[in-house]
């Protein structure tokens, strides 16, 4: 599963990317379904939370990348 800003959903406990959604049934909002790691069984929260968390991580990564880029430019100042 790929997206524009490179979101990867993985288990914070074991790093597995094999996650499964629980509570998937008629009348259940997809975002409120719980997500469980298939590998170690850890509950990661609801699908909505997991997505929001993954988005934050992706944004942090982008920010870090920019910071490192500017670190390499000595004598440059951002106005
Ligand atoms: Zn896991």
PDB file of the backbone (N, CA, C, O) and the ligand in Angstrom, with CONECT records:
HET     ZN  A 101       1
ATOM      1  N   UNK A   1       0.836  -1.200   0.000  1.00  0.00           N
ATOM      2  CA  UNK A   1       0.000   0.000   0.000  1.00  0.00           C
ATOM      3  C   UNK A   1       0.872   1.250   0.000  1.00  0.00           C
ATOM      4  O   UNK A   1       1.653   1.465   0.926  1.00  0.00           O
ATOM      5  N   UNK A   2       0.742   2.055  -1.012  1.00  0.00           N
ATOM      6  CA  UNK A   2       1.566   3.260  -1.090  1.00  0.00           C
ATOM      7  C   UNK A   2       0.697   4.497  -1.179  1.00  0.00           C
ATOM      8  O   UNK A   2      -0.424   4.461  -1.685  1.00  0.00           O
ATOM      9  N   UNK A   3       1.235   5.581  -0.680  1.00  0.00           N
ATOM     10  CA  UNK A   3       0.533   6.833  -0.815  1.00  0.00           C
ATOM     11  C   UNK A   3       1.553   7.912  -1.136  1.00  0.00           C
ATOM     12  O   UNK A   3       2.758   7.659  -1.131  1.00  0.00           O
ATOM     13  N   UNK A   4       1.074   9.096  -1.411  1.00  0.00           N
ATOM     14  CA  UNK A   4       1.958  10.157  -1.896  1.00  0.00           C
ATOM     15  C   UNK A   4       3.062  10.545  -0.912  1.00  0.00           C
ATOM     16  O   UNK A   4       4.189  10.829  -1.318  1.00  0.00           O
ATOM     17  N   UNK A   5       2.736  10.556   0.378  1.00  0.00           N
ATOM     18  CA  UNK A   5       3.779  10.955   1.314  1.00  0.00           C
ATOM     19  C   UNK A   5       4.401   9.755   2.016  1.00  0.00           C
ATOM     20  O   UNK A   5       5.009   9.891   3.078  1.00  0.00           O
ATOM     21  N   UNK A   6       4.248   8.601   1.427  1.00  0.00           N
ATOM     22  CA  UNK A   6       4.971   7.434   1.908  1.00  0.00           C
ATOM     23  C   UNK A   6       4.575   6.950   3.281  1.00  0.00           C
ATOM     24  O   UNK A   6       5.428   6.712   4.136  1.00  0.00           O
ATOM     25  N   UNK A   7       3.299   6.806   3.491  1.00  0.00           N
ATOM     26  CA  UNK A   7       2.847   6.297   4.782  1.00  0.00           C
ATOM     27  C   UNK A   7       2.998   4.782   4.816  1.00  0.00           C
ATOM     28  O   UNK A   7       2.518   4.068   3.935  1.00  0.00           O
ATOM     29  N   UNK A   8       3.670   4.320   5.842  1.00  0.00           N
ATOM     30  CA  UNK A   8       3.765   2.889   6.041  1.00  0.00           C
ATOM     31  C   UNK A   8       3.124   2.540   7.373  1.00  0.00           C
ATOM     32  O   UNK A   8       3.477   3.098   8.412  1.00  0.00           O
ATOM     33  N   UNK A   9       2.206   1.638   7.331  1.00  0.00           N
ATOM     34  CA  UNK A   9       1.581   1.215   8.572  1.00  0.00           C
ATOM     35  C   UNK A   9       2.313  -0.023   9.066  1.00  0.00           C
ATOM     36  O   UNK A   9       2.369  -1.044   8.381  1.00  0.00           O
ATOM     37  N   UNK A  10       2.863   0.084  10.247  1.00  0.00           N
ATOM     38  CA  UNK A  10       3.587  -1.054  10.795  1.00  0.00           C
ATOM     39  C   UNK A  10       3.347  -1.140  12.293  1.00  0.00           C
ATOM     40  O   UNK A  10       3.031  -0.141  12.939  1.00  0.00           O
ATOM     41  N   UNK A  11       3.496  -2.311  12.828  1.00  0.00           N
ATOM     42  CA  UNK A  11       3.315  -2.526  14.258  1.00  0.00           C
ATOM     43  C   UNK A  11       4.491  -1.909  15.015  1.00  0.00           C
ATOM     44  O   UNK A  11       5.646  -2.215  14.717  1.00  0.00           O
ATOM     45  N   UNK A  12       4.202  -1.031  16.005  1.00  0.00           N
ATOM     46  CA  UNK A  12       5.302  -0.408  16.755  1.00  0.00           C
ATOM     47  C   UNK A  12       6.016  -1.418  17.661  1.00  0.00           C
ATOM     48  O   UNK A  12       7.133  -1.169  18.114  1.00  0.00           O
ATOM     49  N   UNK A  13       5.380  -2.531  17.915  1.00  0.00           N
ATOM     50  CA  UNK A  13       5.982  -3.529  18.803  1.00  0.00           C
ATOM     51  C   UNK A  13       6.975  -4.423  18.065  1.00  0.00           C
ATOM     52  O   UNK A  13       8.105  -4.609  18.516  1.00  0.00           O
ATOM     53  N   UNK A  14       6.549  -4.970  16.935  1.00  0.00           N
ATOM     54  CA  UNK A  14       7.421  -5.928  16.251  1.00  0.00           C
ATOM     55  C   UNK A  14       7.802  -5.476  14.845  1.00  0.00           C
ATOM     56  O   UNK A  14       8.628  -6.112  14.190  1.00  0.00           O
ATOM     57  N   UNK A  15       7.207  -4.385  14.380  1.00  0.00           N
ATOM     58  CA  UNK A  15       7.581  -3.865  13.072  1.00  0.00           C
ATOM     59  C   UNK A  15       6.903  -4.548  11.897  1.00  0.00           C
ATOM     60  O   UNK A  15       7.149  -4.203  10.741  1.00  0.00           O
ATOM     61  N   UNK A  16       6.061  -5.501  12.193  1.00  0.00           N
ATOM     62  CA  UNK A  16       5.359  -6.197  11.121  1.00  0.00           C
ATOM     63  C   UNK A  16       4.383  -5.268  10.412  1.00  0.00           C
ATOM     64  O   UNK A  16       3.747  -4.423  11.042  1.00  0.00           O
ATOM     65  N   UNK A  17       4.270  -5.427   9.114  1.00  0.00           N
ATOM     66  CA  UNK A  17       3.312  -4.604   8.375  1.00  0.00           C
ATOM     67  C   UNK A  17       2.051  -5.383   8.064  1.00  0.00           C
ATOM     68  O   UNK A  17       1.200  -4.934   7.296  1.00  0.00           O
ATOM     69  N   UNK A  18       1.942  -6.547   8.664  1.00  0.00           N
ATOM     70  CA  UNK A  18       0.731  -7.341   8.462  1.00  0.00           C
ATOM     71  C   UNK A  18      -0.265  -7.024   9.556  1.00  0.00           C
ATOM     72  O   UNK A  18      -0.249  -7.618  10.634  1.00  0.00           O
ATOM     73  N   UNK A  19      -1.120  -6.085   9.256  1.00  0.00           N
ATOM     74  CA  UNK A  19      -2.120  -5.672  10.231  1.00  0.00           C
ATOM     75  C   UNK A  19      -3.491  -6.099   9.746  1.00  0.00           C
ATOM     76  O   UNK A  19      -3.749  -6.174   8.545  1.00  0.00           O
ATOM     77  N   UNK A  20      -4.348  -6.371  10.683  1.00  0.00           N
ATOM     78  CA  UNK A  20      -5.712  -6.716  10.285  1.00  0.00           C
ATOM     79  C   UNK A  20      -6.705  -5.862  11.047  1.00  0.00           C
ATOM     80  O   UNK A  20      -6.497  -5.485  12.200  1.00  0.00           O
ATOM     81  N   UNK A  21      -7.781  -5.579  10.360  1.00  0.00           N
ATOM     82  CA  UNK A  21      -8.845  -4.793  10.985  1.00  0.00           C
ATOM     83  C   UNK A  21      -9.840  -5.723  11.638  1.00  0.00           C
ATOM     84  O   UNK A  21     -10.281  -6.710  11.049  1.00  0.00           O
ATOM     85  N   UNK A  22     -10.185  -5.388  12.869  1.00  0.00           N
ATOM     86  CA  UNK A  22     -11.228  -6.147  13.552  1.00  0.00           C
ATOM     87  C   UNK A  22     -12.528  -5.355  13.434  1.00  0.00           C
ATOM     88  O   UNK A  22     -12.551  -4.267  12.859  1.00  0.00           O
ATOM     89  N   UNK A  23     -13.572  -5.892  13.965  1.00  0.00           N
ATOM     90  CA  UNK A  23     -14.859  -5.190  13.989  1.00  0.00           C
ATOM     91  C   UNK A  23     -15.332  -4.739  12.614  1.00  0.00           C
ATOM     92  O   UNK A  23     -16.085  -3.772  12.505  1.00  0.00           O
ATOM     93  N   UNK A  24     -14.904  -5.420  11.581  1.00  0.00           N
ATOM     94  CA  UNK A  24     -15.368  -5.017  10.264  1.00  0.00           C
ATOM     95  C   UNK A  24     -16.725  -5.676  10.029  1.00  0.00           C
ATOM     96  O   UNK A  24     -16.832  -6.879   9.792  1.00  0.00           O
ATOM     97  N   UNK A  25     -17.732  -4.854  10.103  1.00  0.00           N
ATOM     98  CA  UNK A  25     -19.079  -5.381   9.941  1.00  0.00           C
ATOM     99  C   UNK A  25     -19.979  -4.280   9.418  1.00  0.00           C
ATOM    100  O   UNK A  25     -19.604  -3.108   9.403  1.00  0.00           O
ATOM    101  N   UNK A  26     -21.142  -4.658   9.002  1.00  0.00           N
ATOM    102  CA  UNK A  26     -22.100  -3.658   8.546  1.00  0.00           C
ATOM    103  C   UNK A  26     -22.410  -2.691   9.679  1.00  0.00           C
ATOM    104  O   UNK A  26     -22.599  -3.097  10.826  1.00  0.00           O
ATOM    105  N   UNK A  27     -22.459  -1.432   9.350  1.00  0.00           N
ATOM    106  CA  UNK A  27     -22.825  -0.449  10.358  1.00  0.00           C
ATOM    107  C   UNK A  27     -21.653   0.034  11.191  1.00  0.00           C
ATOM    108  O   UNK A  27     -21.804   0.942  12.007  1.00  0.00           O
ATOM    109  N   UNK A  28     -20.469  -0.572  10.991  1.00  0.00           N
ATOM    110  CA  UNK A  28     -19.296  -0.117  11.734  1.00  0.00           C
ATOM    111  C   UNK A  28     -18.477   0.808  10.843  1.00  0.00           C
ATOM    112  O   UNK A  28     -18.111   0.449   9.723  1.00  0.00           O
ATOM    113  N   UNK A  29     -18.201   1.977  11.345  1.00  0.00           N
ATOM    114  CA  UNK A  29     -17.367   2.916  10.595  1.00  0.00           C
ATOM    115  C   UNK A  29     -15.982   2.305  10.425  1.00  0.00           C
ATOM    116  O   UNK A  29     -15.406   1.822  11.400  1.00  0.00           O
ATOM    117  N   UNK A  30     -15.434   2.314   9.214  1.00  0.00           N
ATOM    118  CA  UNK A  30     -14.095   1.736   9.014  1.00  0.00           C
ATOM    119  C   UNK A  30     -13.064   2.360   9.953  1.00  0.00           C
ATOM    120  O   UNK A  30     -12.179   1.668  10.457  1.00  0.00           O
ATOM    121  N   UNK A  31     -13.182   3.673  10.187  1.00  0.00           N
ATOM    122  CA  UNK A  31     -12.209   4.356  11.028  1.00  0.00           C
ATOM    123  C   UNK A  31     -12.313   3.971  12.498  1.00  0.00           C
ATOM    124  O   UNK A  31     -11.377   4.203  13.264  1.00  0.00           O
ATOM    125  N   UNK A  32     -13.422   3.394  12.897  1.00  0.00           N
ATOM    126  CA  UNK A  32     -13.556   3.034  14.305  1.00  0.00           C
ATOM    127  C   UNK A  32     -13.286   1.542  14.527  1.00  0.00           C
ATOM    128  O   UNK A  32     -13.398   1.044  15.647  1.00  0.00           O
ATOM    129  N   UNK A  33     -12.933   0.842  13.458  1.00  0.00           N
ATOM    130  CA  UNK A  33     -12.564  -0.564  13.603  1.00  0.00           C
ATOM    131  C   UNK A  33     -11.194  -0.664  14.260  1.00  0.00           C
ATOM    132  O   UNK A  33     -10.303   0.131  13.961  1.00  0.00           O
ATOM    133  N   UNK A  34     -11.021  -1.629  15.148  1.00  0.00           N
ATOM    134  CA  UNK A  34      -9.718  -1.782  15.797  1.00  0.00           C
ATOM    135  C   UNK A  34      -8.744  -2.479  14.859  1.00  0.00           C
ATOM    136  O   UNK A  34      -9.127  -3.305  14.030  1.00  0.00           O
ATOM    137  N   UNK A  35      -7.491  -2.127  15.013  1.00  0.00           N
ATOM    138  CA  UNK A  35      -6.456  -2.720  14.172  1.00  0.00           C
ATOM    139  C   UNK A  35      -5.535  -3.565  15.043  1.00  0.00           C
ATOM    140  O   UNK A  35      -5.077  -3.126  16.098  1.00  0.00           O
ATOM    141  N   UNK A  36      -5.277  -4.769  14.588  1.00  0.00           N
ATOM    142  CA  UNK A  36      -4.426  -5.672  15.351  1.00  0.00           C
ATOM    143  C   UNK A  36      -3.287  -6.174  14.467  1.00  0.00           C
ATOM    144  O   UNK A  36      -3.448  -6.395  13.267  1.00  0.00           O
ATOM    145  N   UNK A  37      -2.137  -6.345  15.104  1.00  0.00           N
ATOM    146  CA  UNK A  37      -0.983  -6.884  14.399  1.00  0.00           C
ATOM    147  C   UNK A  37      -1.172  -8.384  14.240  1.00  0.00           C
ATOM    148  O   UNK A  37      -1.441  -9.094  15.209  1.00  0.00           O
ATOM    149  N   UNK A  38      -1.029  -8.858  13.009  1.00  0.00           N
ATOM    150  CA  UNK A  38      -1.196 -10.284  12.755  1.00  0.00           C
ATOM    151  C   UNK A  38      -0.029 -11.077  13.316  1.00  0.00           C
ATOM    152  O   UNK A  38      -0.156 -12.255  13.649  1.00  0.00           O
ATOM    153  N   UNK A  39       1.108 -10.405  13.413  1.00  0.00           N
ATOM    154  CA  UNK A  39       2.322 -11.097  13.811  1.00  0.00           C
ATOM    155  C   UNK A  39       2.399 -11.340  15.314  1.00  0.00           C
ATOM    156  O   UNK A  39       2.637 -12.466  15.751  1.00  0.00           O
ATOM    157  N   UNK A  40       2.196 -10.269  16.117  1.00  0.00           N
ATOM    158  CA  UNK A  40       2.348 -10.432  17.568  1.00  0.00           C
ATOM    159  C   UNK A  40       1.036 -10.250  18.320  1.00  0.00           C
ATOM    160  O   UNK A  40       0.972 -10.478  19.528  1.00  0.00           O
ATOM    161  N   UNK A  41       0.004  -9.845  17.619  1.00  0.00           N
ATOM    162  CA  UNK A  41      -1.307  -9.743  18.255  1.00  0.00           C
ATOM    163  C   UNK A  41      -1.551  -8.446  19.006  1.00  0.00           C
ATOM    164  O   UNK A  41      -2.591  -8.303  19.649  1.00  0.00           O
ATOM    165  N   UNK A  42      -0.624  -7.493  18.944  1.00  0.00           N
ATOM    166  CA  UNK A  42      -0.795  -6.230  19.654  1.00  0.00           C
ATOM    167  C   UNK A  42      -1.925  -5.423  19.033  1.00  0.00           C
ATOM    168  O   UNK A  42      -2.083  -5.377  17.813  1.00  0.00           O
ATOM    169  N   UNK A  43      -2.705  -4.790  19.897  1.00  0.00           N
ATOM    170  CA  UNK A  43      -3.744  -3.899  19.391  1.00  0.00           C
ATOM    171  C   UNK A  43      -3.139  -2.510  19.209  1.00  0.00           C
ATOM    172  O   UNK A  43      -2.538  -1.955  20.129  1.00  0.00           O
ATOM    173  N   UNK A  44      -3.303  -1.965  18.020  1.00  0.00           N
ATOM    174  CA  UNK A  44      -2.671  -0.675  17.722  1.00  0.00           C
ATOM    175  C   UNK A  44      -3.620   0.492  17.893  1.00  0.00           C
ATOM    176  O   UNK A  44      -3.212   1.647  17.771  1.00  0.00           O
ATOM    177  N   UNK A  45      -4.875   0.209  18.173  1.00  0.00           N
ATOM    178  CA  UNK A  45      -5.860   1.284  18.270  1.00  0.00           C
ATOM    179  C   UNK A  45      -6.856   1.148  17.138  1.00  0.00           C
ATOM    180  O   UNK A  45      -6.916   0.118  16.466  1.00  0.00           O
ATOM    181  N   UNK A  46      -7.625   2.180  16.936  1.00  0.00           N
ATOM    182  CA  UNK A  46      -8.590   2.116  15.852  1.00  0.00           C
ATOM    183  C   UNK A  46      -7.926   2.475  14.531  1.00  0.00           C
ATOM    184  O   UNK A  46      -6.857   3.084  14.494  1.00  0.00           O
ATOM    185  N   UNK A  47      -8.573   2.090  13.471  1.00  0.00           N
ATOM    186  CA  UNK A  47      -8.035   2.356  12.137  1.00  0.00           C
ATOM    187  C   UNK A  47      -7.804   3.857  11.943  1.00  0.00           C
ATOM    188  O   UNK A  47      -6.801   4.269  11.359  1.00  0.00           O
ATOM    189  N   UNK A  48      -8.737   4.663  12.436  1.00  0.00           N
ATOM    190  CA  UNK A  48      -8.596   6.116  12.322  1.00  0.00           C
ATOM    191  C   UNK A  48      -7.359   6.611  13.062  1.00  0.00           C
ATOM    192  O   UNK A  48      -6.630   7.466  12.559  1.00  0.00           O
ATOM    193  N   UNK A  49      -7.122   6.069  14.261  1.00  0.00           N
ATOM    194  CA  UNK A  49      -5.954   6.467  15.055  1.00  0.00           C
ATOM    195  C   UNK A  49      -4.665   6.034  14.381  1.00  0.00           C
ATOM    196  O   UNK A  49      -3.693   6.786  14.310  1.00  0.00           O
ATOM    197  N   UNK A  50      -4.682   4.804  13.886  1.00  0.00           N
ATOM    198  CA  UNK A  50      -3.479   4.262  13.245  1.00  0.00           C
ATOM    199  C   UNK A  50      -3.113   5.088  12.016  1.00  0.00           C
ATOM    200  O   UNK A  50      -1.942   5.367  11.760  1.00  0.00           O
ATOM    201  N   UNK A  51      -4.141   5.471  11.263  1.00  0.00           N
ATOM    202  CA  UNK A  51      -3.894   6.286  10.064  1.00  0.00           C
ATOM    203  C   UNK A  51      -3.335   7.655  10.439  1.00  0.00           C
ATOM    204  O   UNK A  51      -2.393   8.146   9.819  1.00  0.00           O
ATOM    205  N   UNK A  52      -3.939   8.266  11.475  1.00  0.00           N
ATOM    206  CA  UNK A  52      -3.492   9.592  11.907  1.00  0.00           C
ATOM    207  C   UNK A  52      -2.051   9.532  12.401  1.00  0.00           C
ATOM    208  O   UNK A  52      -1.245  10.420  12.123  1.00  0.00           O
ATOM    209  N   UNK A  53      -1.743   8.472  13.135  1.00  0.00           N
ATOM    210  CA  UNK A  53      -0.397   8.289  13.670  1.00  0.00           C
ATOM    211  C   UNK A  53       0.605   8.125  12.521  1.00  0.00           C
ATOM    212  O   UNK A  53       1.681   8.722  12.533  1.00  0.00           O
ATOM    213  N   UNK A  54       0.239   7.319  11.547  1.00  0.00           N
ATOM    214  CA  UNK A  54       1.136   7.073  10.412  1.00  0.00           C
ATOM    215  C   UNK A  54       1.386   8.367   9.651  1.00  0.00           C
ATOM    216  O   UNK A  54       2.488   8.602   9.155  1.00  0.00           O
ATOM    217  N   UNK A  55       0.368   9.193   9.562  1.00  0.00           N
ATOM    218  CA  UNK A  55       0.498  10.467   8.864  1.00  0.00           C
ATOM    219  C   UNK A  55       1.475  11.380   9.612  1.00  0.00           C
ATOM    220  O   UNK A  55       2.310  12.047   9.001  1.00  0.00           O
ATOM    221  N   UNK A  56       1.357  11.399  10.941  1.00  0.00           N
ATOM    222  CA  UNK A  56       2.263  12.220  11.753  1.00  0.00           C
ATOM    223  C   UNK A  56       3.699  11.768  11.568  1.00  0.00           C
ATOM    224  O   UNK A  56       4.601  12.590  11.406  1.00  0.00           O
ATOM    225  N   UNK A  57       3.910  10.459  11.592  1.00  0.00           N
ATOM    226  CA  UNK A  57       5.256   9.912  11.436  1.00  0.00           C
ATOM    227  C   UNK A  57       5.823  10.306  10.076  1.00  0.00           C
ATOM    228  O   UNK A  57       6.991  10.678   9.959  1.00  0.00           O
ATOM    229  N   UNK A  58       4.981  10.218   9.056  1.00  0.00           N
ATOM    230  CA  UNK A  58       5.430  10.563   7.707  1.00  0.00           C
ATOM    231  C   UNK A  58       5.804  12.044   7.631  1.00  0.00           C
ATOM    232  O   UNK A  58       6.805  12.400   7.009  1.00  0.00           O
ATOM    233  N   UNK A  59       5.015  12.893   8.253  1.00  0.00           N
ATOM    234  CA  UNK A  59       5.300  14.327   8.234  1.00  0.00           C
ATOM    235  C   UNK A  59       6.582  14.640   9.000  1.00  0.00           C
ATOM    236  O   UNK A  59       7.381  15.479   8.584  1.00  0.00           O
ATOM    237  N   UNK A  60       6.767  13.947  10.134  1.00  0.00           N
ATOM    238  CA  UNK A  60       7.995  14.128  10.914  1.00  0.00           C
ATOM    239  C   UNK A  60       9.202  13.767  10.075  1.00  0.00           C
ATOM    240  O   UNK A  60      10.225  14.450  10.115  1.00  0.00           O
ATOM    241  N   UNK A  61       9.080  12.698   9.321  1.00  0.00           N
ATOM    242  CA  UNK A  61      10.183  12.231   8.497  1.00  0.00           C
ATOM    243  C   UNK A  61      10.538  13.266   7.438  1.00  0.00           C
ATOM    244  O   UNK A  61      11.710  13.525   7.168  1.00  0.00           O
ATOM    245  N   UNK A  62       9.501  13.851   6.844  1.00  0.00           N
ATOM    246  CA  UNK A  62       9.712  14.872   5.825  1.00  0.00           C
ATOM    247  C   UNK A  62      10.414  16.081   6.440  1.00  0.00           C
ATOM    248  O   UNK A  62      11.333  16.647   5.849  1.00  0.00           O
ATOM    249  N   UNK A  63       9.965  16.470   7.638  1.00  0.00           N
ATOM    250  CA  UNK A  63      10.550  17.617   8.324  1.00  0.00           C
ATOM    251  C   UNK A  63      12.022  17.367   8.633  1.00  0.00           C
ATOM    252  O   UNK A  63      12.868  18.240   8.440  1.00  0.00           O
ATOM    253  N   UNK A  64      12.310  16.173   9.112  1.00  0.00           N
ATOM    254  CA  UNK A  64      13.679  15.797   9.466  1.00  0.00           C
ATOM    255  C   UNK A  64      14.579  15.859   8.234  1.00  0.00           C
ATOM    256  O   UNK A  64      15.720  16.315   8.297  1.00  0.00           O
ATOM    257  N   UNK A  65      14.045  15.396   7.134  1.00  0.00           N
ATOM    258  CA  UNK A  65      14.799  15.379   5.894  1.00  0.00           C
ATOM    259  C   UNK A  65      15.183  16.801   5.504  1.00  0.00           C
ATOM    260  O   UNK A  65      16.320  17.059   5.109  1.00  0.00           O
ATOM    261  N   UNK A  66      14.238  17.711   5.615  1.00  0.00           N
ATOM    262  CA  UNK A  66      14.508  19.107   5.278  1.00  0.00           C
ATOM    263  C   UNK A  66      15.559  19.695   6.210  1.00  0.00           C
ATOM    264  O   UNK A  66      16.455  20.422   5.779  1.00  0.00           O
ATOM    265  N   UNK A  67      15.436  19.370   7.498  1.00  0.00           N
ATOM    266  CA  UNK A  67      16.369  19.911   8.478  1.00  0.00           C
ATOM    267  C   UNK A  67      17.789  19.447   8.160  1.00  0.00           C
ATOM    268  O   UNK A  67      18.735  20.233   8.208  1.00  0.00           O
ATOM    269  N   UNK A  68      17.926  18.168   7.836  1.00  0.00           N
ATOM    270  CA  UNK A  68      19.243  17.637   7.518  1.00  0.00           C
ATOM    271  C   UNK A  68      19.802  18.264   6.254  1.00  0.00           C
ATOM    272  O   UNK A  68      21.011  18.461   6.133  1.00  0.00           O
ATOM    273  N   UNK A  69      18.936  18.573   5.329  1.00  0.00           N
ATOM    274  CA  UNK A  69      19.372  19.203   4.096  1.00  0.00           C
ATOM    275  C   UNK A  69      19.959  20.572   4.392  1.00  0.00           C
ATOM    276  O   UNK A  69      21.004  20.939   3.855  1.00  0.00           O
ATOM    277  N   UNK A  70      19.281  21.327   5.252  1.00  0.00           N
ATOM    278  CA  UNK A  70      19.760  22.675   5.552  1.00  0.00           C
ATOM    279  C   UNK A  70      21.007  22.651   6.439  1.00  0.00           C
ATOM    280  O   UNK A  70      21.820  23.575   6.402  1.00  0.00           O
ATOM    281  N   UNK A  71      21.150  21.599   7.228  1.00  0.00           N
ATOM    282  CA  UNK A  71      22.319  21.469   8.081  1.00  0.00           C
ATOM    283  C   UNK A  71      23.584  21.383   7.213  1.00  0.00           C
ATOM    284  O   UNK A  71      24.654  21.855   7.597  1.00  0.00           O
ATOM    285  N   UNK A  72      23.430  20.784   6.066  1.00  0.00           N
ATOM    286  CA  UNK A  72      24.577  20.603   5.174  1.00  0.00           C
ATOM    287  C   UNK A  72      24.974  21.885   4.466  1.00  0.00           C
ATOM    288  O   UNK A  72      26.063  21.961   3.898  1.00  0.00           O
ATOM    289  N   UNK A  73      24.125  22.881   4.487  1.00  0.00           N
ATOM    290  CA  UNK A  73      24.421  24.126   3.790  1.00  0.00           C
ATOM    291  C   UNK A  73      24.975  25.133   4.798  1.00  0.00           C
ATOM    292  O   UNK A  73      24.227  25.933   5.359  1.00  0.00           O
ATOM    293  N   UNK A  74      26.262  25.091   5.019  1.00  0.00           N
ATOM    294  CA  UNK A  74      26.832  25.992   6.011  1.00  0.00           C
ATOM    295  C   UNK A  74      26.873  27.418   5.523  1.00  0.00           C
ATOM    296  O   UNK A  74      27.162  27.693   4.359  1.00  0.00           O
ATOM    297  N   UNK A  75      26.579  28.313   6.432  1.00  0.00           N
ATOM    298  CA  UNK A  75      26.608  29.728   6.073  1.00  0.00           C
ATOM    299  C   UNK A  75      25.290  30.206   5.483  1.00  0.00           C
ATOM    300  O   UNK A  75      25.120  31.391   5.194  1.00  0.00           O
ATOM    301  N   UNK A  76      24.377  29.290   5.309  1.00  0.00           N
ATOM    302  CA  UNK A  76      23.079  29.698   4.771  1.00  0.00           C
ATOM    303  C   UNK A  76      22.136  30.010   5.911  1.00  0.00           C
ATOM    304  O   UNK A  76      22.101  29.303   6.918  1.00  0.00           O
ATOM    305  N   UNK A  77      21.398  31.041   5.749  1.00  0.00           N
ATOM    306  CA  UNK A  77      20.397  31.340   6.765  1.00  0.00           C
ATOM    307  C   UNK A  77      19.033  31.434   6.139  1.00  0.00           C
ATOM    308  O   UNK A  77      18.861  31.995   5.057  1.00  0.00           O
ATOM    309  N   UNK A  78      18.096  30.894   6.812  1.00  0.00           N
ATOM    310  CA  UNK A  78      16.726  30.986   6.324  1.00  0.00           C
ATOM    311  C   UNK A  78      16.133  32.303   6.790  1.00  0.00           C
ATOM    312  O   UNK A  78      16.181  32.648   7.971  1.00  0.00           O
ATOM    313  N   UNK A  79      15.579  33.022   5.843  1.00  0.00           N
ATOM    314  CA  UNK A  79      15.014  34.310   6.220  1.00  0.00           C
ATOM    315  C   UNK A  79      13.555  34.152   6.620  1.00  0.00           C
ATOM    316  O   UNK A  79      12.901  35.134   6.972  1.00  0.00           O
TER     317      UNK A  79
HETATM  318 ZN    ZN A 101       3.387  -6.783  16.050  1.00  0.00          ZN
END
